C-alpha cells in the first residue's frame, strides 16, 4: 500500500505541475490557518482592526461561535479536531493506530478581544489541548483506546495582550515565547501533516535498535527543530516597519514539574512581496538556562500565480547538534471545493541527541481543502533513519492519513 501511495503522489505532482490554474493560489502560512495559532504573524494579526477581524469571521459560517457582546467587543469559541490513521513499521513490528495528529493536535479555546478608545486593543485568550486518546475504541481499528485525564500540561494558552498605538504589543501569561514558530514559515498548505518537525507524525513511538530491543528514546527526539515553545512569559513585539519586526520574551516553565529553568529569547521577522512572489523569514536566539541554548530560523516563499512554493529551516545548539530542513511544494485548484496541495521534504541532522550521530527523514504529503466547512483531508508517507554512536537503530517508515476540521 505504501508503494501505491508513493506512485499516486508522483502522478499527482506531474498532473499538478502542468494543470492550468486560472485563480490565484491564495496560500497563506499554515500556522495562521490553524485555529488559535498566530506565532508567525503576531504583529500582522494585531494590525488588522477589530472590525476587519469580525467581518472575516462572520463571513465563514462563524455566527454560532462568535458573539458580539459590546459595541467593540467580540467573544469567540474556536477549536479543531484532527483524527489521523497511522501505519507504523520499524522492520520488527508493524502497528496501526487511529489517534490525534501531533503535527496539529486537537484543541478548544476562547478569545475575548476589544478595541479601545485610544486606538489600541485588548485581547484575552484561553486554549487547551484535548484529553489524549488514540481513537481506536471509537473507530474500531484496534484494541481499546488509551485515554488520560486532562492535566495542566494540556494547557496551551492563558494570556492577555495589549496593543498600544505607535508603541507595539505586550503579552503576559501562558503563551508563545518570541521564538515560537520561528522554524515554521511555510506556504505549502501541507503543514497539517508535513513540516520541519518531522518526528511529530510518529509522535510517541519508541525508536528500536537493530537487535530488536526498544530504546528508551521516542523517535521524534532524534529529529529536533530548535523552535521556540509556549511558557508563562512576558513578551514584547515591535510594530512592523517595512515588513520588519522584532520581539523579545522572558519566561518560566510552570506546567511541568521539576523544571526551574529561566527562559529568554529574541526573534527577528520579515515579510515582503515582489509582484506575485511572497517571502517570509525569521531568525531567533533562545537562552534556556541549564538546557542548551540554540539559534534557529526559516524562510519560505511562494509564487501566487503558479502555486509553486518552498521552505527552508535550520538550527544549532550549544551541544553541537544541528539540522537542516527543506521542502518544495505546489498548490493547485484541481477540484472546485478547495485547493489541492502537494509537497516533498527532506530533513538531516548531526548529533541530535546523546547516542545518535545523525538522523535523516524524507516525506511526501498530499492535502485537499474542503473550504465550505473548513476541513482538510490529508495523507503522507515518510521514512526515518538514525545513525547510532554505539548501537544501531532500525529504519522506520510510516503511512498516515486523516482529517482536520476547524471552527
C-alpha positions in Angstrom: 0.0 0.0 0.0 2.9 2.3 0.7 4.3 1.8 -2.7 0.9 2.5 -4.3 0.6 5.7 -2.3 4.0 7.0 -3.4 3.2 6.2 -7.0 -0.1 8.1 -6.7 1.7 11.1 -5.2 4.2 11.2 -8.0 1.3 11.1 -10.6 -0.4 13.9 -8.8 2.7 16.0 -8.8 3.1 15.6 -12.5 -0.5 16.5 -13.2 -0.5 19.4 -10.9 2.7 20.9 -12.4 1.0 21.0 -15.8 -2.6 21.7 -14.8 -3.7 25.2 -15.7 -4.6 27.4 -12.8 -7.0 30.3 -13.5 -7.2 31.5 -9.9 -4.6 32.9 -7.6 -3.2 30.4 -5.2 -4.1 32.4 -2.2 -1.8 30.3 0.0 -1.2 31.8 3.4 1.0 30.4 6.2 -0.5 27.2 7.6 0.4 28.4 11.1 -2.1 31.2 10.6 -4.8 28.9 9.3 -4.7 26.7 12.3 -7.2 27.7 14.9 -5.6 29.7 17.6 -2.1 29.7 16.0 -0.6 33.1 15.1 3.0 32.8 16.2 4.4 33.7 12.8 2.1 36.7 12.1 1.8 38.3 15.6 2.0 41.9 14.5 0.2 41.4 11.3 -2.8 39.9 13.1 -2.9 42.8 15.5 -2.6 45.4 12.7 -5.9 44.3 11.4 -8.7 46.3 13.0 -11.3 44.6 15.2 -14.0 45.2 12.6 -11.9 43.6 9.9 -11.5 40.5 12.1 -15.2 40.5 12.9 -16.1 40.7 9.2 -13.8 37.8 8.3 -15.3 35.6 11.0 -18.9 36.4 10.2 -18.3 35.6 6.5 -17.3 31.9 7.3 -20.3 30.4 8.9 -19.0 31.6 12.3 -22.1 33.1 13.8 -22.6 30.1 16.0 -19.1 30.5 17.6 -18.7 34.3 17.7 -20.8 36.6 19.8 -20.6 40.4 19.8 -21.1 41.3 23.4 -20.5 45.0 23.1 -20.1 47.7 20.5 -16.4 46.9 20.1 -16.0 43.6 21.9 -16.1 40.1 20.4 -16.1 36.7 22.2 -15.1 33.7 20.1 -15.2 30.0 20.7 -12.9 28.1 18.4 -11.2 24.7 18.1 -10.3 21.8 15.9 -10.4 18.0 15.8 -7.6 16.2 13.9 -8.0 12.4 13.7 -5.2 10.5 12.0 -4.8 6.9 10.9 -1.1 5.8 11.3 0.6 2.7 9.9 4.0 2.4 11.6 6.6 -0.1 10.6 10.1 -0.3 12.2 11.2 -3.5 10.5 10.5 -5.6 13.6 6.8 -4.7 14.3 4.1 -3.2 12.2 1.3 -1.4 14.0 -1.7 0.7 13.1 -3.4 3.3 15.2 -6.1 5.9 15.0 -5.2 8.9 17.1 -4.7 12.6 17.4 -2.2 14.2 14.9 0.7 15.7 16.9 1.5 17.9 13.9 -1.6 19.9 14.7 -3.4 18.4 17.7 -7.0 18.9 18.7 -7.8 21.9 20.9 -10.5 24.2 22.3 -10.2 27.9 23.0 -11.9 31.1 23.9 -10.9 34.6 22.7 -12.1 37.9 24.1 -11.0 40.9 22.0 -11.9 44.5 22.1 -10.9 47.9 20.5 -10.0 50.6 22.9 -11.0 54.3 22.6 -7.3 55.3 22.1 -6.9 53.1 19.0 -5.3 50.3 20.9 -6.6 46.8 21.6 -7.1 44.3 24.4 -7.1 40.6 23.9 -7.6 37.6 26.3 -7.0 34.0 25.2 -7.6 30.7 26.9 -6.8 27.5 25.0 -6.4 23.9 26.0 -5.4 20.7 24.2 -7.9 17.8 24.3 -7.7 14.8 26.5 -5.3 12.4 24.8 -6.8 9.4 23.1 -5.8 7.0 20.2 -9.4 6.8 19.0 -9.1 3.0 18.4 -12.1 2.2 20.6 -14.2 4.8 18.7 -13.2 3.8 15.2 -12.7 0.1 15.7 -9.2 0.0 14.2 -7.6 -1.9 17.1 -7.7 -2.5 20.8 -9.5 -0.3 23.3 -8.2 3.3 23.1 -5.9 4.6 25.8 -7.0 7.8 27.4 -5.7 10.1 30.1 -7.5 12.7 32.2 -7.0 16.4 31.5 -3.9 17.7 33.2 -2.2 21.1 33.3 0.3 20.2 30.7 -2.5 20.3 28.1 -3.0 24.0 28.8 -1.8 25.8 25.7 -2.7 29.5 26.4 -3.9 31.6 29.2 -2.8 35.1 28.3 -3.6 38.8 28.0 -2.3 41.0 25.2 -2.4 44.8 24.9 -1.9 46.8 21.7 -0.6 50.4 22.1 -0.6 52.7 19.1 2.9 53.7 18.0 4.5 51.5 20.7 3.8 47.9 20.0 2.3 44.8 21.5 2.7 43.5 25.1 1.7 40.0 26.2 1.6 38.3 29.6 0.7 34.8 30.7 1.0 31.3 29.2 1.6 31.6 25.5 4.2 31.7 22.7 7.7 32.8 23.5 9.2 35.2 21.0 10.9 32.3 19.1 7.8 30.2 18.9 7.2 29.3 15.2 10.5 30.7 14.0 11.3 27.5 12.2 7.8 27.1 10.8 7.5 29.6 8.0 5.7 27.6 5.3 3.3 28.5 2.4 2.8 24.9 1.3 -0.6 24.3 2.9 0.6 20.8 3.9 2.0 21.5 7.4 -1.0 19.7 8.9 0.9 16.5 8.1 4.4 17.7 6.9 6.6 20.4 8.4 10.1 20.9 9.9 9.1 18.9 13.0 9.2 15.7 11.0 9.1 13.5 14.1 5.6 14.6 15.0 4.0 12.2 12.5 5.2 9.3 14.6 5.0 11.0 17.9 5.1 8.8 20.9 6.7 5.7 19.2 9.9 4.4 20.6 13.0 4.1 18.4 14.2 0.4 18.1 17.7 -1.0 17.9 18.7 -3.4 15.2 18.9 -6.2 17.8 15.2 -5.9 18.1 15.1 -4.2 21.5 13.2 -0.9 22.0 15.2 2.1 23.2 14.1 4.4 25.9 14.0 7.4 23.5 11.0 8.4 21.4 11.5 8.6 17.7 10.8 12.3 17.5 13.6 13.1 20.0 16.1 12.2 17.2 14.7 15.0 15.0 14.9 18.3 16.8 13.8 21.6 15.3 15.2 24.1 17.9 12.0 26.0 17.7 10.5 28.2 20.5 7.8 27.0 22.8 5.0 28.2 25.0 5.8 29.3 28.5 4.5 31.6 31.2 6.1 34.7 30.0 6.2 38.5 29.4 6.6 39.3 25.7 7.0 42.5 23.6 6.5 42.7 19.9 7.5 45.8 17.9 5.4 47.5 15.2 6.3 46.2 11.7 8.4 48.7 9.7 8.5 47.9 6.0 7.9 44.3 6.8 10.5 44.0 9.6 9.6 43.4 13.2 11.3 42.1 16.3 10.2 40.6 19.6 11.7 39.6 23.0 10.3 37.5 25.8 11.3 36.3 29.3 9.5 33.3 30.8 9.4 30.2 33.1 8.0 26.7 32.8 5.0 26.4 35.1 3.2 23.4 33.6 5.9 20.8 34.1 7.2 19.7 37.4 11.0 19.6 38.1 11.7 22.4 35.6 13.0 25.6 37.3 14.8 26.9 34.3 14.6 30.6 33.2 14.0 31.1 29.5 14.6 34.2 27.4 14.7 34.7 23.6 14.7 37.3 20.9 13.4 37.0 17.3 13.5 39.0 14.1 10.8 38.5 11.4 10.5 39.9 7.9 8.0 39.6 5.1 7.7 41.2 1.7 6.2 40.8 -1.8 7.6 41.3 -5.3 4.7 41.3 -7.7 3.1 37.8 -7.3 6.1 36.4 -5.3 5.9 36.5 -1.4 8.6 35.8 1.1 8.6 35.3 4.9 11.6 34.8 7.0 12.7 34.8 10.7 15.7 34.1 12.9 15.9 33.7 16.7 18.2 33.1 19.6 17.0 31.3 22.7 18.6 31.1 26.2 17.5 28.1 28.1 19.3 28.3 31.5 20.6 24.8 32.3 19.5 23.4 28.9 21.5 24.1 25.7 20.9 27.5 24.1 20.1 27.4 20.4 19.9 29.6 17.2 17.4 28.8 14.6 15.3 30.2 11.7 13.4 29.6 8.5 12.5 31.2 5.2 9.6 30.5 2.9 8.4 31.8 -0.5 5.5 31.3 -2.9 4.6 32.3 -6.4 0.9 33.2 -6.2 0.3 32.7 -9.9 1.7 29.1 -10.2 1.3 27.9 -6.6 5.0 26.8 -6.5 6.5 27.2 -3.1 9.5 26.4 -0.9 10.6 26.5 2.7 13.9 26.1 4.4 14.7 25.8 8.1 17.8 25.2 10.2 19.1 25.4 13.7 22.0 24.6 16.0 22.5 24.3 19.8 25.4 24.7 22.2 26.0 21.0 22.5 27.0 20.8 18.8 23.7 19.5 17.5 22.5 21.0 14.2 19.9 20.2 11.5 18.6 21.5 8.1 15.2 21.0 6.5 13.9 21.8 3.0 10.6 21.5 1.3 9.2 22.2 -2.2 5.5 22.2 -3.0 2.8 23.2 -5.4 -0.8 24.3 -4.8 -3.5 24.0 -7.5 -7.2 24.5 -7.8 -7.8 21.0 -9.2 -11.2 20.5 -7.6 -14.0 23.0 -7.2 -14.4 22.5 -3.4 -10.9 23.7 -2.4 -7.2 23.8 -3.0 -5.1 20.7 -3.6 -1.6 20.8 -2.2 1.4 18.6 -2.6 4.9 18.7 -1.1 8.1 16.7 -0.8 10.6 17.4 2.0 13.9 16.3 3.5 15.5 16.6 6.9 19.1 15.9 8.0 20.8 16.4 11.4 24.1 15.8 13.1 24.5 14.9 16.8 20.7 15.3 17.5 20.9 13.7 21.0 23.2 11.6 23.1 23.6 8.1 21.5 22.9 9.3 17.9 25.4 10.7 15.4 22.9 11.7 12.8 19.3 11.4 11.6 17.5 11.7 8.2 13.9 11.7 7.0 12.1 12.4 3.8 8.4 12.5 3.1 5.6 13.1 0.6 2.4 14.9 1.6 -1.0 15.5 -0.1 -3.7 17.8 1.3 -7.1 18.5 0.0 -9.1 21.5 1.3 -12.8 21.4 1.6 -13.3 25.1 2.1 -17.1 25.2 2.7 -16.7 23.7 6.1 -13.0 24.4 6.9 -11.9 20.8 6.6 -8.7 19.3 5.3 -8.2 15.7 4.2 -4.6 14.6 4.1 -2.2 11.7 3.5 1.6 11.3 3.9 4.3 8.8 3.5 7.6 9.3 5.5 10.8 7.3 6.1 13.2 7.8 9.1 16.8 6.7 9.6 19.0 7.2 12.6 22.8 6.7 12.9 23.8 5.4 16.3 27.1 6.0 18.1 27.3 2.6 19.7 24.2 0.6 18.9 22.5 1.0 15.6 18.8 1.8 15.0 16.1 0.3 12.8 14.9 2.3 9.9 11.2 3.3 10.1 8.5 4.0 7.5 5.1 5.4 8.2 1.9 6.0 6.2 -0.6 8.4 7.7 -4.0 9.7 6.6 -6.5 11.8 8.4 -9.0 14.7 8.5 -8.8 18.0 10.3 -11.9 20.1 11.0 -11.6 23.6 12.4 -14.2 26.2 13.5 
